[in-house]
């Protein structure tokens, strides 16, 4: 019988998460971020007595038995109860919550849609986070604008994390048609996002930038203005 009162200090991951990392093309920095997000999620599940408190002993059945209600409760926890020790605040910003849920959704996407048992059945049956994302997409225009205002990223770590999301996570949330276009434009879009975030270039300057105005050898841009 499992002891759900035992401390969750063993941070080794179960075999199916090790398999997930082995099959995902993630940078080492992104892997470390994902590991922290998974630990936060599993420790919350253990506190709710929804899974084994020892992370390496968590089973696929435990994840398969989770319900939409459980994921909504976790989202509520992040919004209203999560303690940020760095900022000494309670509750995370919408941007931080979205990133945490996206990393977990990526794992569940793998377990539902990619990985299979020898009998060709998926590891687990459903990714409930897709339902949460669908509901989030139904917000009206005012709420969308408000959310965008609240989700402006400031720190360099957040900017790097967002770029990693575009490169490694965003594609896992697309349908087949969207994924095809994403792959075609991925390198271009990553370059555009990187320039906008890290160079200080303005949008109209980026739009008008010509290839011969980029000095790849010395790593600088020639920005032409009306003045």
C-alpha positions as CSV (number, residue, x, y, z in Angstrom):
1,X,0.0,0.0,0.0
2,X,1.4,3.4,-1.0
3,X,2.2,5.9,1.7
4,X,0.8,9.2,0.5
5,X,2.1,10.9,3.7
6,X,5.8,10.4,2.8
7,X,7.8,13.4,1.7
8,X,8.3,14.0,-2.1
9,X,12.1,14.6,-2.0
10,X,13.0,11.9,-4.6
11,X,13.1,14.0,-7.8
12,X,14.1,11.2,-10.2
13,X,11.5,10.9,-12.9
14,X,9.5,7.7,-13.9
15,X,10.5,5.9,-17.0
16,X,7.8,7.4,-19.3
17,X,9.0,10.9,-18.5
18,X,12.6,9.9,-19.2
19,X,11.4,8.5,-22.5
20,X,9.6,11.8,-23.2
21,X,12.8,13.8,-22.7
22,X,14.7,11.3,-24.9
23,X,12.3,11.7,-27.7
24,X,11.9,15.5,-27.6
25,X,14.4,17.8,-29.2
26,X,14.7,20.3,-26.4
27,X,17.7,22.4,-25.4
28,X,19.3,21.6,-22.0
29,X,17.9,24.9,-20.6
30,X,14.4,24.1,-21.7
31,X,14.7,20.6,-20.2
32,X,15.6,22.1,-16.9
33,X,12.7,24.5,-17.0
34,X,10.3,21.5,-17.9
35,X,11.7,19.5,-15.0
36,X,10.9,22.3,-12.6
37,X,7.4,22.6,-14.0
38,X,6.8,18.9,-13.8
39,X,8.1,18.8,-10.2
40,X,5.7,21.6,-9.2
41,X,2.8,19.8,-10.8
42,X,3.6,16.4,-9.3
43,X,4.1,17.8,-5.8
44,X,0.7,19.5,-6.0
45,X,-0.8,16.2,-7.2
46,X,0.8,14.4,-4.2
47,X,-0.5,17.1,-1.8
48,X,-4.0,16.4,-3.2
49,X,-3.4,12.6,-2.8
50,X,-3.8,12.1,-6.5
51,X,-0.5,10.4,-7.1
52,X,2.5,8.8,-5.4
53,X,4.5,11.4,-3.4
54,X,7.7,9.9,-4.7
55,X,8.0,11.3,-8.2
56,X,9.9,8.3,-9.6
57,X,7.1,6.0,-8.5
58,X,4.3,7.9,-10.3
59,X,2.4,5.6,-12.7
60,X,0.7,6.1,-16.0
61,X,-2.6,4.9,-14.4
62,X,-2.4,7.8,-11.9
63,X,-2.1,10.3,-14.7
64,X,-4.8,8.6,-16.7
65,X,-7.2,8.8,-13.7
66,X,-6.9,12.6,-13.5
67,X,-10.0,14.6,-14.5
68,X,-10.7,18.0,-16.0
69,X,-11.7,19.1,-12.5
70,X,-8.2,18.2,-11.2
71,X,-6.5,20.3,-13.9
72,X,-8.8,23.2,-13.3
73,X,-8.0,23.0,-9.6
74,X,-4.3,23.1,-10.4
75,X,-4.8,26.2,-12.5
76,X,-6.7,27.8,-9.6
77,X,-3.8,26.9,-7.3
78,X,-1.3,28.6,-9.7
79,X,-3.6,31.7,-9.9
80,X,-4.4,32.1,-6.2
81,X,-2.2,30.0,-3.9
82,X,1.2,29.4,-5.5
83,X,3.9,31.1,-3.5
84,X,6.6,32.8,-5.5
85,X,9.7,32.8,-3.2
86,X,11.7,35.1,-5.5
87,X,9.1,37.9,-5.7
88,X,7.5,37.0,-2.3
89,X,4.0,37.1,-3.9
90,X,1.1,34.7,-4.0
91,X,-0.3,33.7,-7.4
92,X,1.3,33.8,-10.8
93,X,0.8,36.1,-13.7
94,X,-1.3,34.8,-16.7
95,X,1.9,34.5,-18.7
96,X,3.6,32.3,-16.1
97,X,0.6,30.1,-15.7
98,X,0.3,29.7,-19.5
99,X,3.9,28.6,-19.6
100,X,3.5,26.1,-16.8
101,X,0.4,24.6,-18.3
102,X,2.0,24.5,-21.8
103,X,4.9,22.4,-20.5
104,X,2.5,19.9,-18.8
105,X,0.4,19.9,-21.9
106,X,3.4,19.0,-24.0
107,X,4.0,15.9,-21.8
108,X,0.4,14.8,-21.9
109,X,0.4,15.3,-25.7
110,X,3.2,12.9,-25.9
111,X,1.6,10.4,-23.6
112,X,-1.7,10.6,-25.5
113,X,-0.8,11.1,-29.2
114,X,2.8,9.9,-29.7
115,X,3.8,7.1,-27.2
116,X,2.2,3.7,-27.6
117,X,2.2,0.4,-25.7
118,X,3.2,-2.8,-27.6
119,X,-0.5,-3.3,-28.5
120,X,-0.6,0.1,-30.2
121,X,-2.8,1.7,-27.5
122,X,-1.7,5.1,-26.2
123,X,0.0,5.4,-22.8
124,X,-3.0,7.4,-21.5
125,X,-6.4,8.3,-23.0
126,X,-6.9,12.0,-22.8
127,X,-5.1,15.4,-22.5
128,X,-7.5,17.4,-20.4
129,X,-5.4,20.5,-20.9
130,X,-6.7,20.8,-24.5
131,X,-10.1,21.4,-23.0
132,X,-8.8,24.2,-20.8
133,X,-7.0,25.7,-23.8
134,X,-10.2,25.6,-25.9
135,X,-12.1,27.4,-23.2
136,X,-9.3,30.0,-22.9
137,X,-9.6,30.6,-26.6
138,X,-13.2,31.6,-26.3
139,X,-12.5,34.8,-24.4
140,X,-13.9,37.9,-25.9
141,X,-11.8,40.6,-27.5
142,X,-11.7,42.8,-24.4
143,X,-10.4,40.0,-22.2
144,X,-7.8,39.1,-24.9
145,X,-6.6,42.7,-25.0
146,X,-6.4,42.8,-21.2
147,X,-4.5,39.5,-21.1
148,X,-2.0,40.7,-23.6
149,X,-1.4,43.8,-21.6
150,X,-0.8,41.7,-18.5
151,X,1.5,39.2,-20.3
152,X,4.2,41.6,-21.4
153,X,7.6,39.9,-20.7
154,X,10.3,42.0,-19.0
155,X,13.2,39.9,-17.8
156,X,15.8,38.4,-20.1
157,X,15.0,34.9,-18.7
158,X,11.4,35.3,-19.6
159,X,12.3,36.4,-23.1
160,X,14.6,33.4,-23.6
161,X,11.9,31.1,-22.2
162,X,9.3,32.6,-24.6
163,X,11.7,32.0,-27.6
164,X,12.2,28.4,-26.4
165,X,8.4,28.0,-26.2
166,X,8.1,29.1,-29.9
167,X,10.9,26.8,-31.0
168,X,10.1,23.7,-29.0
169,X,6.6,23.7,-27.6
170,X,4.3,25.7,-29.8
171,X,4.4,23.1,-32.6
172,X,3.1,20.4,-30.3
173,X,-0.2,22.3,-29.8
174,X,-1.1,22.6,-33.6
175,X,-3.1,20.4,-35.8
176,X,-1.5,18.8,-38.9
177,X,-2.3,21.6,-41.3
178,X,-1.0,24.3,-38.9
179,X,2.1,22.3,-38.0
180,X,3.0,22.1,-41.7
181,X,3.0,25.9,-42.0
182,X,4.8,26.2,-38.7
183,X,7.6,24.0,-39.8
184,X,8.0,25.9,-43.1
185,X,8.3,29.3,-41.4
186,X,9.8,28.2,-38.0
187,X,13.4,29.4,-38.8
188,X,12.2,32.7,-40.2
189,X,9.8,33.3,-37.4
190,X,12.3,32.5,-34.7
191,X,14.8,35.0,-36.3
192,X,12.1,37.7,-36.4
193,X,11.1,37.1,-32.8
194,X,14.7,37.1,-31.6
195,X,15.4,40.4,-33.4
196,X,12.3,42.0,-32.0
197,X,13.0,40.9,-28.4
198,X,16.8,41.3,-28.1
199,X,17.9,44.0,-30.6
200,X,15.5,46.8,-29.7
201,X,14.6,47.1,-33.4
202,X,11.2,48.7,-34.1
203,X,8.5,46.8,-36.0
204,X,8.6,49.1,-39.1
205,X,12.4,48.9,-39.1
206,X,12.3,45.1,-39.1
207,X,9.7,45.1,-41.9
208,X,12.0,47.3,-44.1
209,X,15.2,45.5,-43.2
210,X,17.1,44.1,-46.3
211,X,19.4,41.1,-46.3
212,X,22.4,43.2,-47.3
213,X,21.9,45.4,-44.2
214,X,22.8,42.5,-41.9
215,X,26.5,42.1,-41.2
216,X,26.7,38.4,-40.2
217,X,30.5,38.5,-39.7
218,X,30.4,41.4,-37.1
219,X,26.9,40.7,-35.8
220,X,25.2,44.0,-36.4
221,X,22.4,45.6,-38.4
222,X,22.3,48.7,-40.5
223,X,19.0,50.5,-39.6
224,X,18.0,53.2,-42.1
225,X,15.6,55.9,-41.0
226,X,14.0,58.9,-42.6
227,X,16.5,61.1,-40.8
